[in-house]
Amino acid sequence: MRVQVVKTCCALIFSFFSFSILAQSEFYDQADLDSIYKDIKSNLKNTESNLVRIERAITSIEKIENDTIAGEFYHKFANLRQDMGHWDSISRQTHQKGYNRIEASGDVCKQVVSLFNLTRFALFQDGKNLLDLAKHGLDLAKECGELKHIAHAQSFLGAAYINAANYKNALSNLIDSEKNYAKINDSLGMAMVNLDLAIVYSNLQEDEKSIAVTKKAALIYKESGKDLNYAVALIDMCSSYLDIMETDSVIKYLPIAHKIVENRHQLANAYVYQHYGNLNIQQQKYR
């Protein structure tokens, strides 16, 4: 009887390990990966189960033979992790794997888009190699020859120079970027660049220019139906108005932004209240 119990236990243990091995070696094909990505993206939540699903998906990508397809999947799942708030070494390494595979494909235009993922990560994480990545991106974009990629690379290089407090070079690249976005009628690209231009002008103590380009971006977002982007641009504009103590404009625009971001964007809503506080200080309403 005792032997039977031992055999049963051994059988259970064997079954457990067999299941674990199968689970670890589970392979997802391209259709599975697409389905997993769309499912997580449609209901994005920072849960342990989603992270595990992404980790298993990333492991499966290694087995895809096509470099371009594999590279694009690496970037998609790395960006999913970032959308969940995980701007960590795993996300960066996954982007690097994506870039390595796409670089191996030999397609320069896909390579520059791939590199943008690494550059964006370095920009938000204040990476030490940000400027080098941005410069390499512009070189690749020019080699590719597509104006939309050149404009995007110039915007990244401008942002990299802002991080380095090199506002002269930042201004030059951002102006060139806006011109190229205008040539291809990419209004949202122009809006993005104008918000960066606002930062440059603000640091150069040119407040009126900073307000003008922020307002330009805000109007583009409003006309495009991007209400949250519109609200954030208004909040940035109110910050500049507060710097020059133009309280009437703050009173005009801040409530519009507040109505949009309230209960929708916690960080933007926090800035709204901060601006209201500074507005009341300037009006000597200290209570």
C-alpha positions as CSV (number, residue, x, y, z in Angstrom):
1,M,0.0,0.0,0.0
2,R,2.9,2.3,0.9
3,V,4.6,1.6,-2.4
4,Q,1.4,2.5,-4.3
5,V,1.2,5.9,-2.5
6,V,4.8,6.6,-3.5
7,K,4.1,5.6,-7.1
8,T,1.1,7.9,-7.1
9,C,3.1,10.8,-5.7
10,C,5.8,10.2,-8.3
11,A,3.2,10.2,-11.0
12,L,1.8,13.5,-9.8
13,I,5.2,15.0,-9.6
14,F,6.0,13.8,-13.1
15,S,2.7,15.1,-14.4
16,F,3.4,18.5,-12.8
17,F,6.9,18.8,-14.3
18,S,5.6,17.7,-17.7
19,F,2.9,20.4,-17.6
20,S,5.5,23.0,-16.5
21,I,7.8,22.1,-19.4
22,L,4.9,22.2,-21.9
23,A,3.8,25.6,-20.5
24,Q,7.3,27.0,-20.7
25,S,7.9,25.7,-24.3
26,E,4.5,26.7,-25.6
27,F,4.9,28.2,-29.0
28,Y,2.7,30.9,-30.5
29,D,2.6,31.3,-34.3
30,Q,2.1,34.7,-36.0
31,A,-1.7,34.4,-35.9
32,D,-1.5,33.7,-32.1
33,L,0.8,36.7,-31.6
34,D,-1.5,39.0,-33.5
35,S,-4.5,37.8,-31.4
36,I,-2.6,38.1,-28.1
37,Y,-1.4,41.6,-29.0
38,K,-4.9,42.8,-30.1
39,D,-6.6,41.3,-27.0
40,I,-4.2,43.0,-24.5
41,K,-4.2,46.3,-26.5
42,S,-8.0,46.5,-26.5
43,N,-8.2,46.2,-22.7
44,L,-4.9,47.4,-21.5
45,K,-4.3,46.6,-17.8
46,N,-1.1,46.4,-15.9
47,T,-1.7,42.9,-14.5
48,E,0.7,40.0,-13.8
49,S,-1.2,37.8,-16.2
50,N,-0.8,40.3,-19.0
51,L,2.9,40.6,-18.3
52,V,3.3,36.8,-18.4
53,R,1.4,36.6,-21.7
54,I,3.7,39.2,-23.1
55,E,6.8,37.4,-21.8
56,R,5.6,34.2,-23.5
57,A,4.9,36.0,-26.7
58,I,8.3,37.6,-26.7
59,T,9.9,34.1,-26.3
60,S,8.0,32.8,-29.2
61,I,9.1,35.7,-31.5
62,E,12.6,34.3,-31.4
63,K,11.4,31.3,-33.5
64,I,10.1,33.5,-36.3
65,E,12.4,33.1,-39.3
66,N,11.4,36.3,-41.1
67,D,13.5,39.1,-39.7
68,T,11.1,42.0,-40.5
69,I,8.1,40.2,-39.0
70,A,10.0,39.2,-35.9
71,G,11.4,42.7,-35.4
72,E,8.0,44.3,-35.7
73,F,6.5,41.9,-33.2
74,Y,9.4,42.7,-30.7
75,H,8.6,46.4,-31.0
76,K,4.8,45.9,-30.6
77,F,5.1,43.9,-27.4
78,A,7.8,46.1,-26.0
79,N,5.5,49.1,-26.6
80,L,2.7,47.2,-24.9
81,R,4.9,46.8,-21.8
82,Q,5.6,50.6,-21.9
83,D,1.9,51.4,-22.3
84,M,1.4,49.4,-19.0
85,G,4.1,51.6,-17.4
86,H,7.1,49.3,-17.7
87,W,9.8,51.5,-19.1
88,D,12.5,49.1,-17.9
89,S,15.5,47.1,-19.1
90,I,13.2,44.3,-20.4
91,S,11.3,46.7,-22.7
92,R,14.6,48.3,-23.9
93,Q,16.2,44.9,-24.5
94,T,13.1,43.8,-26.5
95,H,13.3,46.9,-28.6
96,Q,17.0,46.2,-29.2
97,K,16.1,42.6,-30.3
98,G,13.6,44.1,-32.7
99,Y,16.2,46.5,-34.1
100,N,18.8,43.8,-34.5
101,R,16.4,41.6,-36.5
102,I,15.1,44.4,-38.8
103,E,18.7,45.6,-39.3
104,A,19.5,42.1,-40.5
105,S,16.7,42.3,-43.1
106,G,18.6,45.0,-44.9
107,D,15.6,47.3,-45.4
108,V,16.8,50.8,-44.5
109,C,13.4,52.4,-44.3
110,K,12.1,49.8,-41.9
111,Q,15.4,50.1,-40.0
112,V,14.9,53.8,-39.3
113,V,11.3,53.2,-38.0
114,S,12.7,50.4,-35.8
115,L,15.4,52.8,-34.5
116,F,12.8,55.3,-33.6
117,N,11.5,52.9,-30.9
118,L,15.0,52.9,-29.2
119,T,15.3,56.6,-29.6
120,R,11.8,57.2,-28.0
121,F,12.8,54.9,-25.1
122,A,16.1,56.8,-24.6
123,L,14.2,60.2,-24.8
124,F,11.7,59.3,-22.0
125,Q,14.4,57.6,-19.9
126,D,17.0,60.3,-20.4
127,G,19.3,57.7,-22.0
128,K,23.0,58.7,-22.2
129,N,23.1,57.5,-25.8
130,L,20.0,59.6,-26.9
131,L,21.9,62.1,-29.0
132,D,23.9,59.4,-30.8
133,L,20.7,57.4,-31.5
134,A,18.9,60.6,-32.8
135,K,21.8,61.4,-35.1
136,H,22.0,57.9,-36.4
137,G,18.2,58.0,-37.0
138,L,18.5,61.1,-39.2
139,D,21.4,59.5,-41.2
140,L,19.2,56.4,-41.8
141,A,16.2,58.5,-42.7
142,K,18.2,60.5,-45.3
143,E,19.5,57.2,-46.7
144,C,15.9,55.9,-46.9
145,G,14.8,59.1,-48.6
146,E,11.2,59.3,-47.3
147,L,10.4,62.8,-46.1
148,K,8.1,61.6,-43.3
149,H,11.0,59.6,-41.8
150,I,13.3,62.6,-42.2
151,A,10.8,64.9,-40.5
152,H,10.4,62.5,-37.6
153,A,14.1,62.0,-37.2
154,Q,14.7,65.7,-37.2
155,S,12.0,66.1,-34.4
156,F,13.8,63.4,-32.4
157,L,17.1,65.1,-32.9
158,G,15.6,68.4,-31.8
159,A,14.2,66.8,-28.7
160,A,17.6,65.2,-28.0
161,Y,19.3,68.6,-28.2
162,I,16.6,70.0,-25.8
163,N,17.7,67.3,-23.3
164,A,21.3,68.4,-23.8
165,A,20.3,72.1,-23.3
166,N,21.6,72.9,-26.7
167,Y,18.8,75.1,-27.8
168,K,20.4,76.6,-30.9
169,N,20.7,73.1,-32.6
170,A,17.3,72.1,-31.2
171,L,15.7,75.1,-32.8
172,S,17.4,74.5,-36.2
173,N,16.3,70.8,-36.3
174,L,12.8,71.4,-35.1
175,I,12.2,74.2,-37.7
176,D,13.4,71.9,-40.4
177,S,11.2,69.1,-39.1
178,E,8.1,71.4,-39.2
179,K,8.9,72.5,-42.7
180,N,9.1,68.8,-43.9
181,Y,5.9,67.9,-42.0
182,A,4.2,70.8,-43.8
183,K,5.4,69.5,-47.2
184,I,3.6,66.2,-46.6
185,N,0.6,67.8,-45.0
186,D,1.1,66.0,-41.7
187,S,-0.6,68.4,-39.3
188,L,-0.3,66.2,-36.2
189,G,3.5,66.0,-36.9
190,M,3.6,69.8,-37.0
191,A,1.6,70.0,-33.7
192,M,4.1,67.7,-32.0
193,V,7.0,69.7,-33.2
194,N,5.4,73.0,-32.2
195,L,5.1,71.8,-28.6
196,D,8.9,71.1,-28.6
197,L,9.5,74.5,-30.2
198,A,7.5,76.0,-27.3
199,I,10.0,74.4,-24.9
200,V,13.0,75.9,-26.8
201,Y,11.5,79.4,-27.0
202,S,10.6,79.3,-23.3
203,N,14.3,78.4,-22.5
204,L,15.5,81.2,-24.7
205,Q,13.2,83.6,-22.8
206,E,11.0,84.2,-25.8
207,D,7.7,83.8,-24.1
208,E,5.5,85.3,-26.8
209,K,6.9,82.9,-29.4
210,S,6.5,80.0,-27.0
211,I,2.8,80.9,-26.6
212,A,2.3,81.4,-30.3
213,V,3.6,77.9,-31.3
214,T,1.7,76.3,-28.4
215,K,-1.5,77.9,-29.6
216,K,-0.7,76.7,-33.1
217,A,-0.4,73.1,-31.8
218,A,-3.6,73.4,-29.7
219,L,-5.6,74.5,-32.7
220,I,-4.3,71.6,-34.8
221,Y,-5.3,69.2,-32.1
222,K,-8.7,70.8,-31.7
223,E,-9.4,70.7,-35.5
224,S,-8.2,67.0,-35.6
225,G,-10.6,66.0,-32.8
226,K,-7.7,65.1,-30.5
227,D,-9.3,66.6,-27.4
228,L,-6.9,65.4,-24.8
229,N,-3.9,66.6,-26.8
230,Y,-5.8,69.9,-27.2
231,A,-6.3,70.2,-23.5
232,V,-2.6,69.4,-22.7
233,A,-1.5,72.1,-25.2
234,L,-3.8,74.6,-23.5
235,I,-2.4,73.6,-20.1
236,D,1.2,74.2,-21.4
237,M,0.0,77.5,-22.9
238,C,-1.4,78.6,-19.5
239,S,1.9,77.8,-17.9
240,S,3.5,80.4,-20.3
241,Y,0.8,82.9,-19.6
242,L,1.5,82.5,-15.9
243,D,5.2,83.2,-16.5
244,I,4.3,86.6,-18.0
245,M,1.5,87.2,-15.5
246,E,-1.2,87.4,-18.2
247,T,-4.0,86.2,-15.9
248,D,-6.9,87.0,-18.2
249,S,-5.7,84.4,-20.8
250,V,-5.3,81.8,-18.0
251,I,-8.9,82.5,-16.8
252,K,-10.0,82.0,-20.4
253,Y,-8.2,78.8,-21.4
254,L,-7.6,76.9,-18.2
255,P,-11.3,76.0,-17.5
256,I,-11.6,74.6,-21.0
257,A,-8.7,72.3,-20.4
258,H,-10.0,71.4,-17.0
259,K,-13.3,70.3,-18.3
260,I,-11.6,67.9,-20.8
261,V,-9.0,66.3,-18.5
262,E,-11.1,66.0,-15.4
263,N,-11.6,62.3,-14.6
264,R,-9.7,61.4,-17.7
265,H,-6.0,62.3,-17.3
266,Q,-4.8,62.4,-13.7
267,L,-1.4,64.1,-14.3
268,A,-2.9,66.8,-16.6
269,N,-5.6,67.4,-14.0
270,A,-2.9,67.9,-11.3
271,Y,-1.2,70.5,-13.5
272,V,-4.6,72.3,-13.9
273,Y,-4.9,72.6,-10.1
274,Q,-1.3,73.8,-9.8
275,H,-2.0,76.5,-12.4
276,Y,-5.2,77.5,-10.6
277,G,-3.1,77.8,-7.4
278,N,-0.5,80.0,-9.2
279,L,-3.3,82.1,-10.8
280,N,-4.8,82.8,-7.3
281,I,-1.4,83.8,-6.0
282,Q,-1.0,86.3,-8.9
283,Q,-4.5,87.6,-8.1
284,Q,-3.5,87.8,-4.4
285,K,-6.3,85.4,-3.4
286,Y,-4.1,83.5,-1.0
287,R,-6.8,81.7,0.9
